[in-house]
């Protein structure tokens, strides 16, 4: 299976020959977080990552109030480490080495994005 991201599109190509219609695939994705601009805006945190947003806001409030945010900054750094550790496994299906995807000639991509 090969994939290619082009703008907001995900193109999939199977390496199975012959390519048959009606194949089942499962796609996992993490949607981009909603921009919070109004007082009533909410967002759905993923895997507890909403805690990062809360801690970041507390740091900014403490700085504005001229208070010491060192405890929250340490907590934020621990959250960053946890998030980065979880992010390492986000593309487990991919190769463990660099792959030349631009060298692949495919009629699937001809004329797309021109």
C-alpha positions as CSV (number, residue, x, y, z in Angstrom):
1,X,0.0,0.0,0.0
2,X,1.3,3.4,-0.9
3,X,-0.1,6.8,0.1
4,X,0.4,10.4,-0.9
5,X,-0.9,13.5,0.8
6,X,-1.8,16.3,-1.6
7,X,-3.3,19.3,0.1
8,X,-6.4,18.1,1.9
9,X,-6.5,14.8,-0.1
10,X,-5.2,11.4,0.8
11,X,-4.4,9.2,-2.3
12,X,-4.1,5.5,-1.7
13,X,-2.7,3.0,-4.1
14,X,-2.5,-0.7,-3.5
15,X,0.5,-2.8,-4.6
16,X,-1.8,-5.8,-5.1
17,X,-2.1,-6.9,-8.8
18,X,-4.6,-6.9,-10.2
19,X,-6.3,-4.0,-8.4
20,X,-9.8,-5.0,-7.5
21,X,-12.7,-2.9,-6.6
22,X,-14.5,-3.2,-3.3
23,X,-11.5,-3.5,-1.0
24,X,-11.9,-2.8,2.7
25,X,-9.4,-0.4,4.3
26,X,-9.2,1.1,7.8
27,X,-8.0,4.7,8.2
28,X,-7.0,6.2,11.5
29,X,-6.4,9.9,11.6
30,X,-6.1,12.8,14.1
31,X,-8.2,15.8,13.0
32,X,-6.6,19.2,13.4
33,X,-7.7,20.9,16.6
34,X,-10.4,23.5,16.3
35,X,-9.3,27.1,16.7
36,X,-10.7,28.6,19.9
37,X,-11.7,32.2,19.2
38,X,-14.9,32.8,21.1
39,X,-15.5,32.4,24.9
40,X,-17.9,29.5,24.3
41,X,-15.7,27.5,22.0
42,X,-14.7,24.0,23.0
43,X,-12.6,21.2,21.7
44,X,-12.3,17.5,22.2
45,X,-9.0,16.5,23.6
46,X,-7.2,13.4,22.3
47,X,-5.5,11.0,24.7
48,X,-5.5,13.7,27.5
49,X,-3.5,16.1,25.3
50,X,-6.1,18.8,26.2
51,X,-4.1,19.0,29.5
52,X,-1.3,20.6,27.5
53,X,-3.6,23.4,26.4
54,X,-4.8,24.0,30.0
55,X,-1.2,24.1,31.4
56,X,-0.1,26.5,28.7
57,X,-3.0,28.8,29.5
58,X,-2.2,28.7,33.2
59,X,1.5,29.6,32.4
60,X,0.3,32.6,30.4
61,X,-2.1,33.7,33.1
62,X,0.6,33.5,35.8
63,X,3.0,35.5,33.6
64,X,0.4,38.1,33.1
65,X,-0.3,38.3,36.8
66,X,3.5,38.5,37.4
67,X,3.4,35.2,39.3
68,X,6.0,32.3,39.2
69,X,4.9,29.7,36.6
70,X,7.9,27.4,37.2
71,X,5.8,24.5,38.5
72,X,3.5,24.6,35.4
73,X,6.5,25.0,33.1
74,X,7.9,21.8,34.5
75,X,4.6,20.1,34.1
76,X,4.3,21.4,30.5
77,X,7.8,19.9,29.7
78,X,6.7,16.5,31.0
79,X,3.6,16.7,28.8
80,X,5.7,17.6,25.8
81,X,7.9,14.5,26.4
82,X,4.8,12.3,26.8
83,X,3.3,13.7,23.5
84,X,6.6,13.3,21.6
85,X,7.0,9.7,22.8
86,X,3.5,8.9,21.7
87,X,4.0,10.6,18.3
88,X,6.9,8.3,17.4
89,X,4.5,5.5,16.7
90,X,2.0,7.5,14.6
91,X,3.0,6.0,11.2
92,X,3.9,2.4,12.2
93,X,3.0,1.1,8.8
94,X,5.7,3.1,7.2
95,X,9.2,1.9,6.5
96,X,12.0,2.4,9.0
97,X,14.0,4.2,6.4
98,X,13.7,6.9,3.8
99,X,11.6,5.9,0.8
100,X,11.8,7.6,-2.6
101,X,8.1,8.2,-3.4
102,X,8.7,10.8,-6.0
103,X,10.5,8.3,-8.3
104,X,7.4,6.1,-8.4
105,X,5.6,6.5,-11.7
106,X,1.9,6.0,-11.3
107,X,-1.1,6.8,-13.4
108,X,-3.0,7.5,-10.2
109,X,-1.2,10.7,-9.8
110,X,-1.0,11.9,-13.4
111,X,-2.6,15.3,-13.8
112,X,-3.4,15.6,-10.1
113,X,-2.5,18.9,-8.5
114,X,-1.3,20.4,-11.8
